[in-house]
């Protein structure tokens, strides 16, 4: 079972058991999108049983529940810089 964190900016889904995309993460992401959350699918952080299933997850199913489909490098580049602590 994955974990989640909800804050003012959205919902971050983490799957420590490496479940396949077509299972828990996809259904949870779809439900979150229906609730108004912005979804991002990270292509190189997902798994599937075959190349065909991976293609379907990213090219066919992904656009139905993810607002953006990116690589890990693209996601990291888009993150805001860490805030400096004030003393």
Residue pairs with C-beta under 8 A, 6 or more apart in sequence:
1 17
1 24
2 13
2 14
2 15
2 16
2 17
2 19
2 24
2 25
2 28
3 13
3 14
3 16
4 11
4 12
4 13
4 14
4 28
5 11
5 12
10 37
10 38
11 32
11 37
13 25
13 28
13 29
13 32
15 24
15 25
18 47
19 25
20 46
20 47
20 48
20 49
20 53
21 46
21 47
21 48
21 54
21 57
22 48
22 53
22 56
22 57
22 61
25 46
26 57
26 61
26 65
29 39
29 41
29 65
29 66
30 64
30 65
32 39
33 39
33 65
33 66
33 67
38 67
38 68
39 65
39 66
39 67
39 68
40 66
40 67
40 68
40 69
40 70
40 75
41 58
41 62
41 65
41 66
41 68
41 69
41 70
42 70
42 71
42 72
42 75
43 58
43 69
43 70
43 71
44 71
44 72
45 72
46 54
46 57
46 58
47 54
48 54
48 56
48 57
58 69
62 69
63 69
70 78
